[in-house]
Structures are given as structure tokens and as C-alpha cells.
């Protein structure tokens, strides 16, 4: 019986890791796309997870809600902050701190 519990625990850890990598990749993609649409520079080519908690998706299934932050620049010098909230592997919301529009 302890072997079965160990295998189940290991499977849960592998699933969490895989699911987290998939959500992170989609958060990076969402941040890059938002920056591209607004003529901004997505900095460091990464996002950082700041919050993780269980939530229900629109179908009522239990999933994870993850909040990521990232940095971008509107002028190449100033660092601004943005954020992406992922519900499972889907973007739930995205925000960008106020930035200068160039035109």
C-alpha cells in the first residue's frame, strides 16, 4: 500500500509540474502578444509566478488559478509591470501598468 501512495504522489507532482510549465508558456505568449500589440518591449523573455491557488473553471471543474507578473518597457529605459492571470491553461485576465504611447 505505501508503494501505491508513493506512485500516486509522484504522479501528482509530475502532473503539477507539466501543468505549470504549460500555463507558464501560455502566460509568456500572452504577455508578448500584449506588448507587441501596444508597441512595447517584453523584457527578460519570462514571467514570474506570484500566486497559485485552487479555483473552479466555467464548467465547475477544479483547476488552478495562477497569477504571473512580467516587465515591459515603453521607451527602452523604464521598466513597467504587467500581469497575467491564468485559469488552468487559459488566460483569464491581463493587465499592463500605464505606459507612454508613441506615435
C-alpha positions as CSV (number, residue, x, y, z in Angstrom):
1,X,0.0,0.0,0.0
2,X,2.8,2.6,0.7
3,X,4.2,1.9,-2.7
4,X,0.8,2.8,-4.3
5,X,0.7,6.1,-2.3
6,X,4.2,6.9,-3.4
7,X,3.4,6.3,-7.1
8,X,0.2,8.4,-6.8
9,X,2.1,11.2,-5.1
10,X,4.8,11.1,-7.7
11,X,2.2,11.2,-10.5
12,X,0.6,14.2,-8.9
13,X,3.9,16.1,-8.7
14,X,4.6,15.3,-12.4
15,X,1.2,16.5,-13.4
16,X,1.6,19.7,-11.4
17,X,5.0,20.4,-13.0
18,X,3.7,19.7,-16.5
19,X,0.5,21.8,-16.0
20,X,2.6,24.6,-14.5
21,X,5.0,24.6,-17.5
22,X,2.1,24.7,-20.0
23,X,0.4,27.6,-18.1
24,X,3.7,29.5,-17.9
25,X,4.3,29.1,-21.6
26,X,0.9,30.5,-22.4
27,X,1.4,33.4,-19.9
28,X,4.6,34.3,-21.6
29,X,2.9,34.2,-25.0
30,X,0.0,36.4,-23.8
31,X,2.5,38.9,-22.3
32,X,4.5,39.1,-25.5
33,X,1.4,39.4,-27.7
34,X,0.0,42.3,-25.5
35,X,3.3,44.1,-25.7
36,X,3.5,43.6,-29.4
37,X,0.0,45.0,-30.0
38,X,1.0,48.1,-28.0
39,X,4.5,48.7,-29.4
40,X,6.1,47.7,-26.1
41,X,9.2,45.7,-25.4
42,X,8.6,42.5,-23.4
43,X,11.6,42.3,-21.0
44,X,13.6,39.3,-19.9
45,X,11.5,37.0,-22.1
46,X,9.9,35.5,-19.0
47,X,7.1,35.7,-16.4
48,X,7.3,35.1,-12.6
49,X,4.6,33.3,-10.7
50,X,3.4,35.3,-7.7
51,X,0.3,33.4,-6.6
52,X,-1.2,29.9,-7.0
53,X,-4.5,28.7,-5.6
54,X,-7.3,26.3,-6.4
55,X,-10.3,27.6,-8.4
56,X,-13.3,26.3,-10.4
57,X,-13.3,26.8,-14.2
58,X,-16.6,27.8,-16.0
59,X,-17.6,24.1,-16.2
60,X,-17.2,23.7,-12.4
61,X,-14.1,21.6,-12.6
62,X,-11.4,22.1,-10.0
63,X,-8.3,23.6,-11.6
64,X,-5.5,26.0,-10.6
65,X,-5.5,29.8,-10.9
66,X,-2.0,31.2,-11.3
67,X,-1.0,34.9,-11.2
68,X,2.2,35.8,-13.1
69,X,4.0,39.1,-13.4
70,X,6.3,40.3,-16.1
71,X,8.1,43.5,-17.0
72,X,8.0,45.6,-20.1
73,X,9.3,48.9,-21.4
74,X,7.7,51.7,-23.3
75,X,10.8,53.6,-24.0
76,X,13.7,51.1,-23.7
77,X,14.8,52.5,-20.3
78,X,11.9,52.4,-17.9
79,X,10.7,49.1,-16.5
80,X,6.9,48.8,-16.1
81,X,4.9,45.8,-14.8
82,X,2.3,43.7,-16.3
83,X,0.4,40.7,-15.1
84,X,-1.4,37.6,-16.4
85,X,-3.9,35.5,-14.5
86,X,-4.3,32.0,-15.8
87,X,-7.2,29.7,-15.0
88,X,-5.9,26.3,-15.9
89,X,-4.2,26.8,-19.2
90,X,-6.4,29.7,-20.3
91,X,-5.8,33.4,-19.9
92,X,-8.3,34.8,-17.5
93,X,-7.1,38.4,-17.5
94,X,-4.1,40.5,-18.4
95,X,-3.1,44.0,-17.3
96,X,-0.3,46.4,-18.1
97,X,0.7,49.3,-15.9
98,X,0.1,52.7,-17.6
99,X,2.7,53.4,-20.3
100,X,3.6,56.1,-22.8
101,X,2.1,55.9,-26.3
102,X,4.5,56.6,-29.1
103,X,3.2,57.8,-32.4
